[in-house]
Amino acid sequence: AQAVQCVCAGLNHVNNLLGSEYVSALHQRLHKGPGRLLQAIDRAQAQAQEGGGVEMSSLTRPQGFEFAVAVNSVDVSADYVIKLRRELEGYVAEMFQGTQERERVKTCLADLGEASTTFRQMTQAALEQLASATASRFKPALDALALASYDLTETEYAANETEDVWVAAVVGVVETLCTWLLPHLTSNNYDTLVQLIMDILAAKLEGLVVTRKYNQLGGLQLEREIRTLVQQVGVVSGRAVRDKCARLTQTATVLNLEAPGEILDYWGDNAPAMTWTLSVAEIKKTLCLRVDFKPEAVNLLQL
């Protein structure tokens, strides 16, 4: 009984330290936010460009990357707490034979799981803050998309084939962020950050795409741009982002149709390989963005 009391007292002390002093220390390291980190990326990128490229030796830990280190510390802490709990559970099975004794100690060990959950939540919140802070960097590219015309002549379409201005700008921003953050974030944190950035970017692009008017050539151009975006962002980030752009891809598909009724070839039983993320209302609204489609014909579609 005394052994159980001692073990529980020790575990409760560990839990108290993790839940108070340790969490407080981690919060203190995160409280300055990601602004300093993004400024450090700008400086490092400028220095690399002046020097003719990115030297991997310069990626050790440039000044200003403390936020990335802090987020990593929280992420790793969550893993270590779970590892500690599992190891201690093994010791409990060896040390205590009585069911009541084991259950009492396991109750204390369960608090370690709660500490790990707290660390995961802190990590997620910090990465969401970092992803949100990157949003302004995409503004020039998004502004270019907002001004782009998609009611194109064949000459304009052919001219646009040589360059995708806003796509190249988006990819450039993603490439800079990934180049400097990949070496400084844990694999879990990097994966999560890329997905969060793509969530924000895709939502902004979806909002802009539906403000344009299109003819079929414009729909073809948008489809090409979205395909290029998905491919190139996947390359520079080293992560698959196709799922994050599913709604954009489907929007481009709808805008690329030759006639409103052609959507029936992609809908329901006719498209077993496609899972639509656009609702019926969104599909019809998108079809109405085509200057050559009559709203009456779109509204008559039975989807």
C-alpha positions in Angstrom: 0.0 0.0 0.0 2.8 2.4 0.8 4.5 1.5 -2.5 1.4 2.5 -4.4 1.0 5.7 -2.4 4.6 6.6 -3.2 4.3 5.9 -6.9 1.0 7.8 -7.1 2.5 10.7 -5.3 5.5 10.8 -7.7 3.2 10.6 -10.7 0.9 13.3 -9.4 4.0 15.5 -8.9 5.1 14.9 -12.5 1.7 15.7 -13.8 1.5 18.9 -11.8 4.9 20.0 -13.1 3.9 19.2 -16.7 0.5 20.9 -16.3 1.8 24.1 -14.7 5.5 25.0 -14.8 6.4 23.1 -18.0 3.3 24.3 -19.9 4.0 27.9 -18.7 7.5 27.7 -19.9 6.4 26.5 -23.3 3.8 29.2 -23.6 6.4 31.8 -22.7 8.6 30.6 -25.6 5.6 30.7 -28.0 4.1 34.0 -26.9 6.1 36.3 -29.3 4.3 34.6 -32.2 5.6 33.8 -35.7 6.3 37.3 -36.9 10.0 37.2 -35.9 10.3 33.8 -37.7 8.9 35.1 -40.9 11.2 38.2 -40.8 14.1 35.8 -40.3 13.0 33.9 -43.4 13.0 37.1 -45.4 16.5 38.0 -44.2 17.8 34.5 -44.8 16.3 34.4 -48.3 17.7 37.8 -49.2 21.2 36.8 -48.0 21.0 33.5 -50.0 20.0 35.4 -53.1 22.8 37.8 -52.7 25.2 34.9 -52.2 24.0 33.2 -55.3 21.9 30.5 -53.7 20.8 28.7 -50.5 23.8 27.2 -48.6 22.7 24.2 -46.6 25.2 25.2 -44.0 23.2 28.4 -43.4 20.1 26.4 -42.5 21.5 25.2 -39.2 19.5 27.7 -37.2 19.4 31.3 -38.4 18.7 33.9 -35.8 15.0 34.5 -35.3 13.9 30.9 -35.7 13.2 30.5 -32.0 9.4 30.1 -32.7 10.1 27.0 -34.9 12.3 25.5 -32.1 9.6 26.2 -29.5 6.8 24.6 -31.6 9.1 21.6 -32.1 9.7 21.4 -28.4 5.9 21.2 -27.7 5.4 18.6 -30.4 8.2 16.4 -29.2 7.0 16.8 -25.6 3.7 15.3 -26.6 5.5 12.3 -28.0 7.7 11.8 -25.0 4.9 12.0 -22.5 3.1 9.2 -24.3 6.3 7.2 -24.5 6.8 7.8 -20.7 3.2 6.6 -20.0 3.6 3.4 -22.0 6.9 2.6 -20.3 5.5 3.2 -16.8 2.4 1.1 -17.6 4.8 -1.8 -18.3 6.6 -1.3 -15.0 3.2 -1.2 -13.2 2.3 -4.6 -14.5 5.6 -6.0 -13.2 5.6 -4.2 -9.8 1.9 -4.6 -8.7 0.0 -7.8 -8.8 -3.2 -6.6 -7.2 -6.0 -5.3 -9.5 -6.8 -2.4 -7.2 -3.2 -1.3 -7.0 -2.8 -1.4 -10.8 -6.0 0.5 -11.4 -5.0 3.2 -8.9 -1.7 3.8 -10.6 -3.2 3.7 -14.0 -5.6 6.4 -13.0 -2.5 8.6 -12.3 -0.9 7.6 -15.5 -4.1 8.6 -17.4 -3.3 12.2 -16.5 -0.1 11.9 -18.6 -2.3 11.3 -21.6 -4.2 14.5 -20.8 -0.8 16.4 -20.7 0.0 15.0 -24.1 -3.3 16.2 -25.5 -2.6 19.6 -24.1 0.7 19.7 -25.9 -0.9 18.6 -29.1 -3.4 21.4 -28.8 -0.7 23.9 -28.2 1.2 22.7 -31.2 -1.9 22.9 -33.4 -2.7 26.4 -32.2 0.9 27.6 -32.8 1.0 26.2 -36.3 -2.4 27.7 -37.2 -1.0 31.0 -36.0 2.0 30.6 -38.2 -0.1 29.6 -41.2 -2.4 32.6 -40.8 0.7 34.9 -40.6 1.8 33.7 -44.0 -1.5 34.6 -45.7 -0.5 38.2 -46.5 2.4 36.9 -48.5 0.0 35.5 -51.1 -1.7 38.9 -51.6 0.1 40.0 -54.8 -0.6 36.7 -56.4 -4.3 36.8 -55.4 -4.5 40.4 -56.6 -3.2 39.2 -60.0 -5.9 36.5 -60.1 -8.6 39.0 -59.1 -7.7 41.2 -62.1 -7.3 38.4 -64.6 -9.7 37.9 -67.5 -11.1 34.5 -68.3 -13.4 35.5 -71.2 -10.6 34.9 -73.7 -10.0 35.1 -77.4 -7.9 32.3 -79.0 -5.1 34.8 -79.3 -5.2 35.7 -75.6 -5.5 32.0 -74.6 -2.4 31.2 -76.7 -0.5 34.1 -75.2 -1.4 33.0 -71.7 0.0 29.4 -72.3 3.5 30.7 -72.0 3.1 31.9 -68.4 0.8 31.5 -65.4 1.6 34.7 -63.6 -0.5 34.2 -60.4 0.4 30.5 -60.2 4.1 31.2 -60.4 3.8 33.9 -57.7 1.9 31.4 -55.4 4.4 28.7 -56.0 7.3 31.1 -55.3 5.9 32.0 -51.9 5.3 28.4 -51.0 8.8 27.4 -52.1 10.5 30.1 -50.0 8.5 29.1 -46.9 9.2 25.4 -47.4 12.9 25.9 -48.2 13.5 27.6 -44.9 11.0 25.8 -42.7 11.5 22.2 -43.7 15.0 22.0 -42.0 13.7 23.6 -38.8 10.4 21.8 -38.1 9.7 18.2 -37.0 8.2 16.1 -39.7 4.8 16.2 -38.0 4.9 20.0 -37.7 6.0 20.5 -41.3 3.3 18.2 -42.6 0.6 20.0 -40.6 1.8 23.5 -41.5 1.8 22.7 -45.3 -1.8 21.4 -45.0 -2.9 24.5 -43.0 -1.3 26.9 -45.5 -3.0 25.0 -48.3 -6.4 25.2 -46.4 -6.0 29.0 -46.2 -4.8 29.4 -49.8 -7.4 27.1 -51.3 -10.2 28.9 -49.5 -9.0 32.3 -50.8 -8.6 31.0 -54.3 -12.1 29.4 -54.3 -13.5 32.8 -53.2 -11.8 34.6 -56.1 -12.4 32.1 -58.8 -16.2 32.4 -58.5 -16.0 36.2 -59.0 -14.7 35.8 -62.6 -16.7 35.3 -65.8 -15.6 32.6 -68.2 -15.9 31.3 -71.7 -14.7 27.8 -72.6 -11.2 29.0 -73.3 -11.2 30.7 -69.9 -12.3 27.5 -68.3 -9.5 25.6 -70.1 -7.0 28.2 -68.8 -8.2 27.9 -65.2 -8.1 24.1 -65.4 -4.5 24.3 -66.6 -3.6 26.8 -63.9 -5.1 24.7 -61.1 -3.3 21.6 -62.4 0.0 23.4 -62.6 -0.5 24.8 -59.1 -1.2 21.4 -57.6 1.8 19.8 -59.3 4.3 22.6 -58.6 3.2 23.1 -55.0 3.5 19.4 -54.4 7.0 19.5 -55.8 8.3 22.5 -53.8 6.7 21.4 -50.6 7.4 17.7 -50.9 3.9 16.9 -49.8 0.7 15.9 -51.7 -1.8 18.8 -51.8 -4.3 17.5 -54.4 -7.0 16.8 -51.8 -6.8 20.4 -50.5 -7.4 21.6 -54.0 -10.3 19.2 -54.8 -12.9 21.9 -54.9 -10.8 24.1 -57.1 -10.2 21.2 -59.5 -13.9 20.4 -59.7 -14.8 24.1 -60.2 -12.3 24.2 -63.1 -13.8 21.0 -64.5 -17.3 22.5 -64.5 -16.1 25.7 -66.2 -14.5 23.7 -68.9 -17.6 21.9 -70.1 -18.9 22.4 -73.7 -22.5 22.6 -72.7 -24.4 22.7 -69.4 -25.8 19.2 -69.9 -22.3 17.7 -70.1 -22.2 17.9 -66.3 -24.4 14.8 -66.4 -21.5 12.8 -67.7 -19.6 13.5 -64.5 -22.4 13.3 -62.0 -23.9 10.4 -60.1 -23.6 6.9 -61.6 -21.8 8.3 -64.6 -18.8 9.4 -62.4 -18.1 6.5 -60.1 -14.4 7.5 -59.7 -15.2 11.1 -58.6 -16.4 12.2 -55.2 -18.0 15.6 -55.6 -17.1 18.2 -53.0 -19.2 20.8 -54.7 -22.9 20.8 -53.9 -25.6 20.9 -56.6 -26.2 24.6 -55.9 -22.5 25.3 -56.2 -22.3 23.4 -59.5 -25.2 25.4 -61.0 -23.8 28.7 -59.7 -20.4 27.8 -61.3 -22.1 26.9 -64.6 -23.7 30.3 -64.6 -20.3 31.9 -64.6 -20.0 30.9 -68.2 -20.9 33.8 -70.4 -22.1 31.4 -73.1 -24.4 29.3 -70.9 -28.0 30.4 -70.5 -29.2 30.4 -66.8 -32.4 28.9 -67.9 -30.6 25.8 -69.3 -28.5 25.5 -66.1 -31.6 25.7 -63.8 -33.3 22.9 -65.8 -30.5 20.5 -65.0 -31.7 17.5 -62.8 -28.7 16.8 -60.6 
